[in-house]
Amino acid sequence: MGLKEFVLISLFVLIPLLHPQHQASADQSESPAVTQQPAEKAADAVGNEGHGSRQTQYGVPSQSADSPPVTGHDEAPSGAGLRFNPLPSHRAGLEPVFNEKPPDFVTEPESPRIEAVIINPFRVAAVAGEVGGLVDAFHFELGDLVQHGQVVAEISGKRYRLVVKKARENVRALRVALDRARKDREIKARLFAMDVSSEQELGRAESDVEVVEHKVKEAEATLEQAELDVEACQVRAPFTGYLAARHKEPHEAVAPLDKLFTLVDNAKVFAVAYVPETKMGHFSKGKEAVFVETSGRQFRGQVQRVEPIIDPKTDTRKVFVLIDNAQHPLEIGMSGSLESLQ
């Protein structure tokens, strides 16, 4: 074998052997500096030399004495060869949040339910006598149902009946006088036509008739007033209702217009509530509502009246819901809540 062939075979064998070292050298020159091992792990590695492989307190196997040592540098090299990944920008991560439009607040609608509602009577009257005197009798007891027009109390009317009798006699006497005056006027009128009586006498006769006619009218008015007083001695119920109170008792004295008894009409009732202005849309006049009694019973009604004045302290209006109570399931003073149906 000649020299030329020997050289070619040598190159063919040596080139593959040299290529891995060159590649490793090139990789080392291009790679960044090896990160130094933390002090805790380095100390652990030193303390475990010669004791074989074992786990640390975190469960990670420690380096054995037979494993190759970790190579590194005491200080990170500086220069152009270092490559750093850019730190993330916190502001960049928050910018989408800052630029996002806040959602609109979804408010719950105002509840159409009102608490602390009281049942009031449809009508209530403190009935007084129109005349004074002594109370003769009461014909009903508390809680009794009184029909419209029935006599509840009586005031002694003896003196008023005497006044009526006197007024009637006065009217009768004046009517007789009026008839006499009219006849006298007729006679004077005939005599005047016959030129027997003067015109002055005829005029006087006509004036007498007018005066007596006026007195008769006054007497008739007095009689009518006396009859009204007698009738007023019987104090009647102005409407059908229950006798809620008696302010006087038999044999007690009363003056004109003194209260005698209180009558309550609860065939219909009002559920009265103080409604805030924010909820008045649910309880305006004509709208339907339900009164819920404390036991849970429900009664349907309609807003009948709304007070126009707002209470400045509570910012509420007084609302009256009319409820039919013909069977009297609702009693005056009951409490509960009111709920709108619209």
C-alpha positions as a Python dict, from the first residue, in 0.01 Angstrom:
ca = {
    (1, 'M'): (0, 0, 0),
    (2, 'G'): (139, 333, -103),
    (3, 'L'): (170, 653, 97),
    (4, 'K'): (-123, 818, -75),
    (5, 'E'): (-364, 540, 14),
    (6, 'F'): (-248, 544, 380),
    (7, 'V'): (-313, 918, 416),
    (8, 'L'): (-665, 888, 273),
    (9, 'I'): (-757, 600, 505),
    (10, 'S'): (-623, 788, 809),
    (11, 'L'): (-829, 1097, 727),
    (12, 'F'): (-1139, 887, 676),
    (13, 'V'): (-1100, 737, 1026),
    (14, 'L'): (-1000, 1054, 1218),
    (15, 'I'): (-1258, 1300, 1081),
    (16, 'P'): (-1559, 1126, 1245),
    (17, 'L'): (-1376, 1109, 1576),
    (18, 'L'): (-1298, 1480, 1577),
    (19, 'H'): (-1649, 1592, 1472),
    (20, 'P'): (-1831, 1529, 1811),
    (21, 'Q'): (-1572, 1727, 2007),
    (22, 'H'): (-1603, 2013, 1766),
    (23, 'Q'): (-1982, 2005, 1790),
    (24, 'A'): (-1971, 2000, 2173),
    (25, 'S'): (-1730, 2290, 2179),
    (26, 'A'): (-1954, 2485, 1945),
    (27, 'D'): (-2262, 2412, 2158),
    (28, 'Q'): (-2082, 2524, 2473),
    (29, 'S'): (-1974, 2849, 2317),
    (30, 'E'): (-2326, 2926, 2197),
    (31, 'S'): (-2520, 2821, 2513),
    (32, 'P'): (-2584, 3068, 2796),
    (33, 'A'): (-2402, 3040, 3124),
    (34, 'V'): (-2503, 2750, 3344),
    (35, 'T'): (-2719, 2869, 3634),
    (36, 'Q'): (-2548, 2826, 3967),
    (37, 'Q'): (-2706, 2570, 4195),
    (38, 'P'): (-2881, 2718, 4505),
    (39, 'A'): (-2671, 2718, 4820),
    (40, 'E'): (-2911, 2485, 5006),
    (41, 'K'): (-2894, 2216, 4739),
    (42, 'A'): (-2514, 2249, 4703),
    (43, 'A'): (-2467, 2202, 5075),
    (44, 'D'): (-2695, 1905, 5068),
    (45, 'A'): (-2496, 1751, 4789),
    (46, 'V'): (-2170, 1798, 4978),
    (47, 'G'): (-2310, 1651, 5298),
    (48, 'N'): (-2434, 1343, 5118),
    (49, 'E'): (-2108, 1247, 4950),
    (50, 'G'): (-2020, 887, 5001),
    (51, 'H'): (-2362, 792, 5143),
    (52, 'G'): (-2529, 687, 4822),
    (53, 'S'): (-2852, 814, 4675),
    (54, 'R'): (-3125, 932, 4919),
    (55, 'Q'): (-3422, 1170, 4918),
    (56, 'T'): (-3430, 1519, 5064),
    (57, 'Q'): (-3704, 1647, 5291),
    (58, 'Y'): (-3893, 1758, 4982),
    (59, 'G'): (-3893, 1410, 4831),
    (60, 'V'): (-3632, 1486, 4558),
    (61, 'P'): (-3341, 1237, 4531),
    (62, 'S'): (-3011, 1389, 4643),
    (63, 'Q'): (-2698, 1369, 4433),
    (64, 'S'): (-2485, 1060, 4486),
    (65, 'A'): (-2111, 1062, 4519),
    (66, 'D'): (-2088, 851, 4206),
    (67, 'S'): (-2289, 1097, 3996),
    (68, 'P'): (-2092, 1349, 3798),
    (69, 'P'): (-2045, 1684, 3966),
    (70, 'V'): (-2249, 1979, 3854),
    (71, 'T'): (-2043, 2224, 3671),
    (72, 'G'): (-2103, 2594, 3690),
    (73, 'H'): (-1953, 2930, 3762),
    (74, 'D'): (-1926, 3121, 4083),
    (75, 'E'): (-2055, 3434, 3911),
    (76, 'A'): (-2268, 3468, 3609),
    (77, 'P'): (-2051, 3583, 3316),
    (78, 'S'): (-2130, 3919, 3171),
    (79, 'G'): (-2105, 4018, 2812),
    (80, 'A'): (-2285, 3994, 2485),
    (81, 'G'): (-2316, 3618, 2514),
    (82, 'L'): (-2590, 3641, 2782),
    (83, 'R'): (-2951, 3607, 2669),
    (84, 'F'): (-3239, 3712, 2897),
    (85, 'N'): (-3606, 3647, 2847),
    (86, 'P'): (-3802, 3975, 2880),
    (87, 'L'): (-3994, 4014, 3204),
    (88, 'P'): (-4372, 4017, 3165),
    (89, 'S'): (-4530, 4359, 3183),
    (90, 'H'): (-4784, 4380, 3468),
    (91, 'R'): (-4940, 4687, 3319),
    (92, 'A'): (-4984, 4509, 2989),
    (93, 'G'): (-5173, 4236, 3169),
    (94, 'L'): (-5399, 4488, 3344),
    (95, 'E'): (-5470, 4713, 3049),
    (96, 'P'): (-5754, 4493, 2916),
    (97, 'V'): (-5920, 4513, 3260),
    (98, 'F'): (-5884, 4891, 3279),
    (99, 'N'): (-6018, 4939, 2929),
    (100, 'E'): (-6313, 4703, 2980),
    (101, 'K'): (-6649, 4882, 3019),
    (102, 'P'): (-6803, 4817, 3363),
    (103, 'P'): (-7134, 4627, 3349),
    (104, 'D'): (-7458, 4813, 3416),
    (105, 'F'): (-7612, 4761, 3760),
    (106, 'V'): (-7921, 4543, 3748),
    (107, 'T'): (-8155, 4673, 4015),
    (108, 'E'): (-8443, 4473, 4150),
    (109, 'P'): (-8783, 4634, 4094),
    (110, 'E'): (-8949, 4792, 4394),
    (111, 'S'): (-9156, 4540, 4584),
    (112, 'P'): (-9531, 4615, 4556),
    (113, 'R'): (-9587, 4482, 4912),
    (114, 'I'): (-9663, 4716, 5200),
    (115, 'E'): (-9649, 4609, 5563),
    (116, 'A'): (-9829, 4747, 5872),
    (117, 'V'): (-10170, 4782, 5705),
    (118, 'I'): (-10471, 4842, 5933),
    (119, 'I'): (-10837, 4763, 5862),
    (120, 'N'): (-11062, 5067, 5908),
    (121, 'P'): (-11442, 5086, 5882),
    (122, 'F'): (-11605, 5207, 5563),
    (123, 'R'): (-11816, 5452, 5762),
    (124, 'V'): (-11816, 5556, 6125),
    (125, 'A'): (-12036, 5819, 6291),
    (126, 'A'): (-12055, 5963, 6638),
    (127, 'V'): (-12427, 6034, 6646),
    (128, 'A'): (-12551, 6327, 6854),
    (129, 'G'): (-12895, 6436, 6965),
    (130, 'E'): (-13034, 6755, 6818),
    (131, 'V'): (-13217, 6847, 7141),
    (132, 'G'): (-13123, 6853, 7506),
    (133, 'G'): (-13285, 6676, 7795),
    (134, 'L'): (-13268, 6349, 7985),
    (135, 'V'): (-13191, 6019, 7816),
    (136, 'D'): (-13500, 5804, 7857),
    (137, 'A'): (-13369, 5478, 7711),
    (138, 'F'): (-13120, 5293, 7491),
    (139, 'H'): (-13272, 5022, 7275),
    (140, 'F'): (-12945, 4848, 7173),
    (141, 'E'): (-12639, 4716, 7350),
    (142, 'L'): (-12278, 4737, 7238),
    (143, 'G'): (-12204, 4517, 6939),
    (144, 'D'): (-12566, 4495, 6825),
    (145, 'L'): (-12643, 4534, 6458),
    (146, 'V'): (-12866, 4835, 6398),
    (147, 'Q'): (-13060, 4882, 6077),
    (148, 'H'): (-13087, 5215, 5903),
    (149, 'G'): (-13364, 5425, 6060),
    (150, 'Q'): (-13405, 5227, 6380),
    (151, 'V'): (-13434, 5423, 6707),
    (152, 'V'): (-13121, 5369, 6914),
    (153, 'A'): (-13175, 5619, 7198),
    (154, 'E'): (-13463, 5830, 7325),
    (155, 'I'): (-13453, 6169, 7493),
    (156, 'S'): (-13742, 6277, 7710),
    (157, 'G'): (-13984, 6462, 7479),
    (158, 'K'): (-14265, 6568, 7712),
    (159, 'R'): (-14183, 6935, 7709),
    (160, 'Y'): (-14136, 6931, 7333),
    (161, 'R'): (-14477, 6778, 7282),
    (162, 'L'): (-14627, 7059, 7494),
    (163, 'V'): (-14457, 7312, 7271),
    (164, 'V'): (-14609, 7140, 6970),
    (165, 'K'): (-14957, 7158, 7127),
    (166, 'K'): (-14924, 7529, 7197),
    (167, 'A'): (-14796, 7599, 6847),
    (168, 'R'): (-15089, 7417, 6693),
    (169, 'E'): (-15340, 7625, 6896),
    (170, 'N'): (-15169, 7944, 6788),
    (171, 'V'): (-15186, 7845, 6426),
    (172, 'R'): (-15555, 7758, 6458),
    (173, 'A'): (-15636, 8097, 6618),
    (174, 'L'): (-15446, 8290, 6355),
    (175, 'R'): (-15618, 8107, 6073),
    (176, 'V'): (-15955, 8208, 6223),
    (177, 'A'): (-15835, 8568, 6240),
    (178, 'L'): (-15723, 8546, 5882),
    (179, 'D'): (-16065, 8430, 5767),
    (180, 'R'): (-16228, 8721, 5952),
    (181, 'A'): (-15987, 8970, 5799),
    (182, 'R'): (-16054, 8839, 5450),
    (183, 'K'): (-16434, 8869, 5500),
    (184, 'D'): (-16393, 9223, 5625),
    (185, 'R'): (-16190, 9311, 5314),
    (186, 'E'): (-16466, 9173, 5092),
    (187, 'I'): (-16730, 9383, 5266),
    (188, 'K'): (-16517, 9696, 5231),
    (189, 'A'): (-16465, 9621, 4867),
    (190, 'R'): (-16848, 9601, 4800),
    (191, 'L'): (-16910, 9919, 4994),
    (192, 'F'): (-16641, 10097, 4801),
    (193, 'A'): (-16803, 9981, 4477),
    (194, 'M'): (-17133, 10131, 4595),
    (195, 'D'): (-16957, 10455, 4696),
    (196, 'V'): (-17057, 10389, 5056),
    (197, 'S'): (-16703, 10322, 5184),
    (198, 'S'): (-16389, 10517, 5113),
    (199, 'E'): (-16082, 10394, 4943),
    (200, 'Q'): (-15883, 10449, 5266),
    (201, 'E'): (-16100, 10200, 5454),
    (202, 'L'): (-16057, 9944, 5179),
    (203, 'G'): (-15682, 9986, 5195),
    (204, 'R'): (-15679, 9935, 5569),
    (205, 'A'): (-15878, 9611, 5537),
    (206, 'E'): (-15631, 9476, 5278),
    (207, 'S'): (-15336, 9558, 5510),
    (208, 'D'): (-15501, 9369, 5797),
    (209, 'V'): (-15529, 9061, 5578),
    (210, 'E'): (-15160, 9076, 5486),
    (211, 'V'): (-15053, 9111, 5850),
    (212, 'V'): (-15260, 8813, 5964),
    (213, 'E'): (-15133, 8603, 5674),
    (214, 'H'): (-14776, 8678, 5783),
    (215, 'K'): (-14856, 8579, 6144),
    (216, 'V'): (-15008, 8253, 6028),
    (217, 'K'): (-14689, 8166, 5835),
    (218, 'E'): (-14475, 8237, 6140),
    (219, 'A'): (-14698, 8023, 6361),
    (220, 'E'): (-14685, 7738, 6111),
    (221, 'A'): (-14303, 7752, 6107),
    (222, 'T'): (-14296, 7745, 6487),
    (223, 'L'): (-14521, 7443, 6485),
    (224, 'E'): (-14300, 7267, 6234),
    (225, 'Q'): (-13992, 7337, 6446),
    (226, 'A'): (-14166, 7202, 6758),
    (227, 'E'): (-14264, 6887, 6570),
    (228, 'L'): (-13902, 6841, 6456),
    (229, 'D'): (-13787, 6870, 6816),
    (230, 'V'): (-14031, 6601, 6921),
    (231, 'E'): (-13909, 6379, 6638),
    (232, 'A'): (-13544, 6450, 6734),
    (233, 'C'): (-13608, 6306, 7076),
    (234, 'Q'): (-13588, 5967, 6903),
    (235, 'V'): (-13228, 5936, 6786),
    (236, 'R'): (-13214, 5701, 6486),
    (237, 'A'): (-12932, 5518, 6308),
    (238, 'P'): (-12815, 5714, 6002),
    (239, 'F'): (-12703, 5390, 5832),
    (240, 'T'): (-12686, 5017, 5898),
    (241, 'G'): (-12400, 4930, 6129),
    (242, 'Y'): (-12286, 4802, 6464),
    (243, 'L'): (-12320, 4993, 6789),
    (244, 'A'): (-11955, 5052, 6878),
    (245, 'A'): (-11993, 5289, 7177),
    (246, 'R'): (-12250, 5449, 7405),
    (247, 'H'): (-12142, 5789, 7529),
    (248, 'K'): (-12445, 5842, 7751),
    (249, 'E'): (-12659, 5615, 7963),
    (250, 'P'): (-13030, 5633, 8062),
    (251, 'H'): (-13125, 5916, 8302),
    (252, 'E'): (-12816, 6118, 8210),
    (253, 'A'): (-12860, 6475, 8093),
    (254, 'V'): (-12750, 6578, 7745),
    (255, 'A'): (-12723, 6911, 7574),
    (256, 'P'): (-12807, 6972, 7209),
    (257, 'L'): (-12544, 6813, 6982),
    (258, 'D'): (-12390, 6606, 7260),
    (259, 'K'): (-12265, 6266, 7132),
    (260, 'L'): (-12489, 5977, 7231),
    (261, 'F'): (-12342, 5672, 7055),
    (262, 'T'): (-12101, 5566, 6779),
    (263, 'L'): (-12214, 5356, 6487),
    (264, 'V'): (-11972, 5163, 6262),
    (265, 'D'): (-12048, 5036, 5914),
    (266, 'N'): (-11819, 4743, 5829),
    (267, 'A'): (-12017, 4584, 5548),
    (268, 'K'): (-11726, 4730, 5356),
    (269, 'V'): (-11386, 4809, 5502),
    (270, 'F'): (-11079, 5008, 5409),
    (271, 'A'): (-10731, 4861, 5422),
    (272, 'V'): (-10529, 5172, 5504),
    (273, 'A'): (-10159, 5179, 5418),
    (274, 'Y'): (-9884, 5441, 5410),
    (275, 'V'): (-9721, 5390, 5070),
    (276, 'P'): (-9376, 5535, 4985),
    (277, 'E'): (-9355, 5755, 4678),
    (278, 'T'): (-9130, 5497, 4508),
    (279, 'K'): (-9419, 5246, 4516),
    (280, 'M'): (-9711, 5474, 4434),
    (281, 'G'): (-9714, 5344, 4078),
    (282, 'H'): (-9847, 5015, 4212),
    (283, 'F'): (-10116, 5172, 4433),
    (284, 'S'): (-10268, 5454, 4229),
    (285, 'K'): (-10645, 5508, 4229),
    (286, 'G'): (-10842, 5230, 4059),
    (287, 'K'): (-10574, 4961, 4080),
    (288, 'E'): (-10644, 4628, 4244),
    (289, 'A'): (-10467, 4503, 4555),
    (290, 'V'): (-10484, 4214, 4801),
    (291, 'F'): (-10491, 4248, 5177),
    (292, 'V'): (-10310, 3957, 5345),
    (293, 'E'): (-10417, 3907, 5706),
    (294, 'T'): (-10161, 3784, 5961),
    (295, 'S'): (-10311, 3434, 5950),
    (296, 'G'): (-10257, 3421, 5574),
    (297, 'R'): (-10613, 3486, 5455),
    (298, 'Q'): (-10633, 3706, 5147),
    (299, 'F'): (-10899, 3964, 5058),
    (300, 'R'): (-10914, 4139, 4724),
    (301, 'G'): (-11002, 4506, 4688),
    (302, 'Q'): (-10951, 4820, 4486),
    (303, 'V'): (-10774, 5148, 4561),
    (304, 'Q'): (-11062, 5386, 4631),
    (305, 'R'): (-10886, 5694, 4759),
    (306, 'V'): (-10533, 5837, 4774),
    (307, 'E'): (-10456, 6135, 4993),
    (308, 'P'): (-10301, 6414, 4787),
    (309, 'I'): (-10069, 6535, 5065),
    (310, 'I'): (-9729, 6369, 5114),
    (311, 'D'): (-9607, 6323, 5470),
    (312, 'P'): (-9271, 6509, 5468),
    (313, 'K'): (-9133, 6300, 5756),
    (314, 'T'): (-9191, 5959, 5597),
    (315, 'D'): (-9230, 6055, 5228),
    (316, 'T'): (-9549, 5847, 5210),
    (317, 'R'): (-9910, 5887, 5102),
    (318, 'K'): (-10215, 5743, 5274),
    (319, 'V'): (-10389, 5490, 5051),
    (320, 'F'): (-10740, 5345, 5107),
    (321, 'V'): (-10823, 5006, 4952),
    (322, 'L'): (-11195, 4927, 4960),
    (323, 'I'): (-11276, 4560, 5038),
    (324, 'D'): (-11620, 4397, 5044),
    (325, 'N'): (-11694, 4261, 5392),
    (326, 'A'): (-12059, 4156, 5367),
    (327, 'Q'): (-11996, 3836, 5565),
    (328, 'H'): (-11782, 4028, 5815),
    (329, 'P'): (-11466, 3812, 5801),
    (330, 'L'): (-11256, 4123, 5859),
    (331, 'E'): (-11274, 4306, 6190),
    (332, 'I'): (-11185, 4664, 6257),
    (333, 'G'): (-10826, 4697, 6376),
    (334, 'M'): (-10691, 4385, 6206),
    (335, 'S'): (-10338, 4420, 6070),
    (336, 'G'): (-10157, 4265, 5780),
    (337, 'S'): (-9991, 4355, 5453),
    (338, 'L'): (-10104, 4492, 5120),
    (339, 'E'): (-9984, 4366, 4785),
    (340, 'S'): (-10055, 4516, 4444),
    (341, 'L'): (-10192, 4295, 4167),
    (342, 'Q'): (-10075, 4526, 3887),
}
